[in-house]
Amino acid sequence: MQPSKNHLSSATVETSRTTALNVVVADDRADLTDSIGDYFEDLGHAVRIAHTGAEAIELLERERADAFIVDLRLPDVDGFLVVQLARKRYGPQLRIVAMTGFAGPIQRERAKAVGVDAFVEKPVRLEQLAALIAPEETPGQ
């Protein structure tokens, strides 16, 4: 079986609009990960796709990541656990954005407690995700 173009893409192209980032996207919905992957690749980012928590953990251990966009309801491993492992491995420099279709105050608090930087409800807006993973600019840049 041939991997999707997003699955193993490693091109990091610098664009005038953004700094190229290594982005890992984890969601069990292939249509969503394909859309996110295509959008971020068009912005010049390198994108790795995972459809399970186990795949996400493997990618985060094997690849360098600047940003991690993750569904909190993955089919095999709890998304909160995946976030904890990512935060432990990368520390505060990894930008973590959690996505979910079930966004109550308890989920938001729990996400914040395990190290999520930003929380978005599905359906997601791609422009919003891009803004949430963008590195913070310091004066003079």
Secondary structure as GFF3:
##gff-version 3
##sequence-region A 1 141
A	DSSP	beta_strand	22	26	.	.	.	ID=ss1
A	DSSP	alpha_helix	30	42	.	.	.	ID=ss2
A	DSSP	beta_strand	46	50	.	.	.	ID=ss3
A	DSSP	alpha_helix	53	62	.	.	.	ID=ss4
A	DSSP	beta_strand	67	71	.	.	.	ID=ss5
A	DSSP	alpha_helix	79	90	.	.	.	ID=ss6
A	DSSP	three_ten_helix	91	93	.	.	.	ID=ss7
A	DSSP	beta_strand	95	100	.	.	.	ID=ss8
A	DSSP	alpha_helix	105	114	.	.	.	ID=ss9
A	DSSP	beta_strand	118	121	.	.	.	ID=ss10
A	DSSP	alpha_helix	126	133	.	.	.	ID=ss11
###
